[in-house]
Amino acid sequence: MAGSTGSFGAGGLDFWVLKLDKDGDIVWQKAYGGEEDEDARKVAVDDEGNIVIVGLERFPFSKKSDVWVLKLDKDGDIVWQKACRGKGNNEANCLAIDGEGNIVVAGSTETFGAGKRDVWVLKLDKDGDIVWQKAYGGKNNDEAHSVAIDEDRNIIVAGSTGSFGAGGLDFWVLKLDENGNIVWQKAYGGKKNDEAHSVAIDEDRNIVVAGSTETFGAGKSDVWVLKLNEYGDALWQRTYGGEGDDFAEDVTVDDDGNIVVVGSTETFSAGDYPAAMVLCLGPDGEVYSSLKRFTVTSTNTFPIVTKAYSSFTPAKVSYARLELLNTWKTTTDTKATVTVLAPPQ
């Protein structure tokens, strides 16, 4: 589990990484950083149990940010750290690790590219050396929010574009080869703002993209899920939500093509604040069960779903508050776990 803390560490905000056991008990917790503010955005675990975190270094006086990548061993000791800097603001929002331990980091850059802000993708080897880095975009703002790697080492990047598409912001999905060359790139959306927040790849190389839409659906903002084939053609698209604001923040796909989307909902919240929402979907987007009523905490973190679930039959859900973490760990009776941690591979 990774985030930021102002309570521990060297000063300001620091990366905060916690390792939990299967019952949610803390194995270890450590803070990493310096005098500047460091904000962890994403965490992943490689095949050897090493932990990789990406995020930002913020410099308060210059209001500038740069990418920071940190690799830890299974005990939380630093293997290496890498700062990726430029003249403008540069941010890392996501990462993926391939079978050889190479790390693909994606986010945005104001240093490189054609516009004010462009998608920035970097590939690092397992030792933290940059293999390549490339910017993608047009004259307006473009940003990557999620990245995945398929079995052929192609890289799928999902985010938002103001340069291409029908208007406002649109879903933007790019397929890159392992060297960062564009295989294809496509925008999806309508006249209003539509933003992709997460991407996953199924066993048939289909691509599932989840995010939010203001163009389609029943409310101001609804969950929007698209399933694409490996060439970027839409197989289906569906919206989920109601009159309130509903957002998708993460998506995963199991070996049978079933889809789990997690995010937040105002429509189905029982109180005055948004609730976390879990949508369990079939391969064609049909709803198997909708698990709601998980409080979104003030940390502004969202749950992700591990690969541990086994089925999508309606499940009784138990949940427990971890006061120290100010977050939720939720386990269903199908062995599904909804939490903010990255599971070991």
N, C-alpha and C positions, 0 to 999 in steps of 0.2 A: 504494500500500500504506500502511495506517495502523495505528498501535498506540500504545503508550506507551513511554517511555524514562526511565530514571533516570541514564543516562550522559551525555546531552547536554541542553542547554536551560538554563532559568533557575533551576531548583531543584525538588526532589521529583521527581514524575513529570510528564512533559510529553507532549503530542501529538508523535508522531514520524511523519513522512510521507516516503515514498521513492517516487521515480519510476524505474521500470525500463524498459529497452528490451526488444524482443521476445526477446532472448537471455538476459534476466535480469540484465544488467549495470546498475549504478546510473547513472542520468542525473543525479539530484540527490537529496539527502536533507536535511531540515530539521526542527528541533524548534520547537514553539510552546507557549507557556504562561507562567505567572508563578510566584509563590512557592507557590501551592497545588498540589495534585496534579491533573493533567488526564489523563483516560483516554479515548482515542479508541475508539469502538465500531463505527463503520461509515463507509465511504467510497464515494462515487459520482462519476461524471464526467458533466457535462452535454453538450449538443450542440455547445457552443462550446469544449470542452476544459477548462473550468474544473473545479476539484476541490472537492467539498464533503465535509467531515468533521463527524460529530456524535459527541458523547461527554459526559463529565462533568467538572465542576469539583468537587473534594472539598476540604472545609475541615476539616483534622485536629482542630482544637480544639473545634469545634462538632459534628463528625461529621455534617455536613450536605453534601448534594450538589445541584448545579444543572446544567441543560442548557447545553452550549456548542456553538455551531455556527460553523464556520470555512469561509470560501470563499476559495480560492486561484486564481490564474491558472495557466496551464500550466507556468510556471517556478517555481511555489511561492511567489510573492509574495502577501501578504495583500490580497484585494479588500475583504473586510469580515469582522467577527466579531460574534457576537451571544450574549449570555448571557440565558437565560430562567430567571428565579428565582421562588421562592416561599418560604413560611415553613417547609415541610417538605422532605423529600428528594424531589427530582425527577430522573429519569434518562431519557436518550435511548438507545435500543437500536438504532434503525434509521432509514433515510431512503429516499426515492424522489424523483426529479425528473421533472416532466412536460415536455411539449414546449415550453412557454413559459418554462422555467427556474424555475418555482415549486418550492419544496422542501417536502415533507411529512415531518415528523419524528414518530416515535412512540416511546413508552416508557411510563413510569409516573410518577404524581404522588401525593404525600401532602399536597399543598396544596389541591387542588381535588377535587370529586367526592363520591360518596355513602359511600365506605368508607375504610378505613385507607389502602389503596393502590388506585388506579384507573388504567385505561388513559388515557394523555394523548397527544393528537394535536395538532400545531401545523402550520399552513400558513404559510410565509414566501414572500414574493415574491422575485424574483431579486436584489433589493437588500438583502434581509435583514429587511425590515419584516414584522411579524406581520400576516397577513391575518385569521386566526382561530385560536383555540385552544379545545379542548373536552375534557372528561373523560367517560369512559364506564365504568360498572361498577355493582356492587352493594355489599352491606355487607361482603363479604370482600375478599381481595386479588385484584386483576386486573392483568394486565401485558401489554403489546404487545412482541413479539419481532421482528416482520417486517412490512413494508408494501410494497405494490405499487400501481401506478396503471394502469387500463385505458385503452383508446383513447377512451373517453367521459369521461375524467378522474374516473371513480369511483375511490375509494380502498378497497383491500382491506387490512384489518389482521388479523394473526394473532398469537395469543399464548395465554395461559393464564388461566383463570378459576376462582376458588374460590367465586364467588357464584352461578353458574348451572351446569346440567349434572347429571350422575348422582352425583357424589361426588368427594371429593378435589379435585385439579385436573383440568380438562378442556381440550381444544382449544377455543379461542374465536375465531371468525371474524366480523368485522364488515364489511359493505359500506356505505360512506358515499358520499354525493354530493360534488361538488367543494366544497360549502359546509360539509361536516362533518355533515350530517344523516344519520341512520341510515336506510338503505334496508332492510336486514335484518341481524339478528345471530343466530348460532346456536352452540350448544355441542355438542361431540362427545366421547364418551368413556364410561368406565365407572366402577366404584366406586373404583378406585385412581387414581394420578396419571398423567395424560396431558397432555403439553405440546407445543404447536406452536412450532417454532423458525424456520420459513421458509415463505414463500408465493411462488408464481409464477402468472402468467396465460398461457394458451395463445392461439393464433390464433382459437379459437372461443369465447373468453371464459370457458372453463372455468378453474377455480381449483384448483391443486395445492398441498396443504399437507403439509409434512413435519415430523416431530418424533419424540417418543419416547412409548412406552406401557408402563405397568406392568399394565394391565388385560388386554391381549390379547397373543398371541405365545407364544414358546417359553421365554423367559428372564425374569429379573427386570425387565429393561427392553429393549425391542426398537424398531427403527425402525418407525415407523408413517406410512404415506403415504395420504392421502385425495385423491380427485379429485371436485370438486363442479361442478355446473353454475352458471351465472351467478346462479341464485336460491338457491344454498346447499344444494341437494339433493345427496345423496351419489350419485355414479355408481358408484364402487367404493372399497373400502378394503382395504389389504393390510399385513401385517406382514412384516418381514425381520429375521432374526437367529437366535440360538441360545441356549445356556445362559448365556453371559456377558452383560454389559451392552453394548448396542449403541444408538447415538444418531445421529440425523440432525441436522445443523447448518445445512445450506443446500440449496436446490433451485433448478433452472432448467429451462426447457422450450424445445425448439427449434421451428422453424417447422412441423415435421411432427408435433408433439405428443409427441416422445420426451422422457423425463424423466431428468435426472441428479441424484442425491442424494449428498451427501458428508457424512461424519461420522466417528465413531470406533467401533471394535469391539474388545471383549475376546474374543468368541467365536472370531474368525478370526485373532487376533494370534499371531505366531510366538514372542513373547517374554513377559516378565513385565509389560509395559506395554501399554496399548491401542494399536492401530494405526489409522491413518486408513483409511477405507473409502469406495470410490466405487461406487455402484450405477447402472448404466445400464439404464433401464426403457423399455419400449414404452408406447404411449398407454393400454393397458389394464393396465399395471402388471407385465407379464411381464418377467423379468430377461433382458436381452441379454448383459451381461457384468458381472462383479463384480470390480473392480480393487481389490486390497487392498495390504497391505504398504507403506504409507507411514507413516513414524514420526510420531506426534504429539509435537511438541517441548514443552519446558518453558514456552514462552511462553503456553500455553493458547490459542493461536489455532487456527482450523480453516480448511481450504482452502475456497475457493469455485470454481465452474466458470465460465469465461468463455463468451461466445457464439460462440467461434471453432471449436467442434467441428463436424464435417461428417457423421459417421456413427457408428453404434454397433456396427460389426463388431468382433469381438475384436481388441484392439490390443496390440502390443508396447509396453511402457512403459519409458522411460528417465528417470532422475531424477538430480539433482545437488544436493549440499548447498551452501547459501550460508552460509558460516560467519559472516559479518558479521551477517546477518539472523536467524540461528538459526531458520530456517524452510525449507520445501521448495518448489522449483519443479519441476513434473512435466509432461512433454510426451509425449503419445501419438503414434503414427504416423498418427492421423487428424486431426492438427493440433489436438487438444483440449489445453487447458492447465488444469491444476489448480494453483491458487495462491491466496494471500491478497490479491491485488491486485484493484482495480476496473478493468476494461478501458476504454479510450477508446471513446466511442460512434462 
